[in-house]
Amino acid sequence: MKSENFKEKFKSFCQRVGKRNFIIAGAVVLIASAVILNFAVFANGKDDPGYDYDQSAGLNGTTPSTTASTTAPSEPSSDSYFSSVQVSRQRTRDEAIEVLQSVVDNQSSTETAKNEALAEINKLATVMENEANIETLIIAKGFEECVAVISGDSASIVVRSDGLIPAQISQINEIVYQQAGILPVNITIIER
């Protein structure tokens, strides 16, 4: 009796929400997962564990503890790293926007689904603009290359450097906070 009642309630819920909304929600989850996975694969490759700065260590006035691992700038994998991450990130986002735009353009989509898709497109556009601004400003501070990836309330910044000093870390944190409003505790800086 309980399982039949549950099945009926679930069936009723599915009918109210609609198949299209489930498909849209699934597509958004898949797109977000692809962006995060893409960054994780490129930023944390086995050949270079990167640079991970614990910002909380520097908040109490003590010298932050850092571990750095650098790759020689002349290595081909290092030279192509930044451009391949940017191209891959752009391709993934273009695909995401294409899927969302198809929902907006589909005449059989509900108004709610269209509004959600438009909101997601606007959110992606804002994130892309913030990332581009962050990258440009960090490069303007003297870094050769930079890739910024914003995911919700956190950001990962990959810079080419021979060793970051606390002043550079502070500059990067300040730029990210000013452009995207992300607190330094939620910023991961990776040296490549």
N, C-alpha and C positions, 0 to 999 in steps of 0.2 A: 504494500500500500504506500509506504513512504517513497519507494523508488519511482512509482508511477506518478506520484505527486511532484517529485523533483523533476522528472522528465517533462511533465506538462509545464511547470514553471520555467524550466530552461528553454523549452520550445517557444513559449510565449515571449520570453526575454529576447530570444534570437529574432523573432518576427518583429518586435518593436524596434530593435536596433537596426536590423536590415543587413543583408549580405554585403551590400556596397560599403557600409561603414566598417564592417569587419575586415573587408579587403583593404580599405584605406588605412585602417589602423595597423594592419599587418604590414602593408607596404612602408609606412612610416617607421615602424620598428625595424624592419629589414634595412632600410636606408641608413638609419642611425647606427645600427650595428655594423654595417659595412664601412662607414666613415671611421668609427672607433677602431675596428679591426684593422683597417688600412693603416691608420696612424701607428697602432701598436706594432704591426709587423715592421714598418719602416723605421720607427724610432727605437725599437728595442731588439735590433738584430743580434744574432749570436756573435758576430764578428766585432761588435762594439757595444759594450753595455751602457755607454753614454755617461752622462753627468746628471746626477740627481742631487739637488740641493734641498736640504731640509730647512725651510724658512723659519720654522718655529724655533730652531736653535739660535737664530740671530735676534730674536725678539727681546730677550732678556739682557741684552748688552754684551753678551759673550761673543767671542769670535765664532762664526758659523763653521761647522765641520763640513768639509767637502771632499768628495772623491772624484777624481777626474780621469778620464781615459780619452786620449786623443788619437786620431788617425792622421797620419802625415798628409798634408794638403795635396801632395803630388799623386797620391793613389787614385786611380780611376774611379773606384767605388765611392770614395769620398767626394770627388768632383761631381759625380752624377747623382749623388744622394739627394741633394736639395731639389734639383730640377725634377727628378723622378717622383719625389714625394708631392711636389706641387702639381705636376701633371696628373698623377693618380688621384689626388684629392679633388682636383677640378673635374676630372672625368666622373668620379663617383657623385659629386654634387650635381653635375649636369644631368646625369641619369636620374637622380632624385627629383630634380626640378621637372624633368620631362614626365615622370610618373605623376607627380602632383598636378602638373599642367593638364595632363590627359584627364584627370578627374574633374578639373575645372571646366574643360572644354566638352566633356561628355554631357549631353543633354539629359540623359537618364539619371545622372547623379542628383542626389537630394541637395537642397539648398544648404543644409547643415554640412554635408560632405564637401561641398564647394567652398564654403566659408572656412572650414578646417584646413583644406588644402591651400587656400590663399594665405591663411595665417602662417602655415608651415613654410610656404615660399617666402613670405616676408621675413620670417625668422631666419631662414637660411641666407637670405640676402644681407641681413644685418650682420650675421656671424661672418660672412665672407668679407664684408666691408671692414669690420673690426680687425679680422686677421690680416688683411692687406695693409691697413693703417699701421698695425703693430709691426709687421715685417719691415715696412718702409722706414718707420721711425727708429727701429733697432739698427738697421743697416746705416742710417744717418748718424748713429752714435759711434760708428767706426767698425762694426762687425762686417765681415765679408759677405756672409750669407745667413739667412734666418728663415725658419718656417714656424708659423704660429698655428696651433690647432686649438680651437675653443670647443668645449663640449659641456654644455649646460653652464654651471657655475664654476668651472675649472678651466685652466688653460695649460697647455704644454708648449714650451718654446724651445726649439732646437736651434742652436747657433754654432757657427764655425768659430772656434777660438783655440788658442794655445794655452789657455788657463784663465779662468774667470777670477776676478778679484771682487771683494765685497761691494765696491763702488759700482762695478758693472752690473752685478746682480741687482743692486738697488735701482739702477737706471731701468733695467728690464722690467722689474716689478712695477715701477712707477708708470712706465709706458703702458703696460697691460692694464693697470688699474684705471688710468686716465681714459683709455680708449674703450675698454669693455666693462669697467666697473667690477673686475674680478679681484678679490682680496689676495694679497701676497701669499697667505697661507694655502691658497688653492692654486698656486702657480708652480709648475714643475719646470725647471730649467735644465735642459740637456745639452751638454757640450759634445760637439762632434768634431 
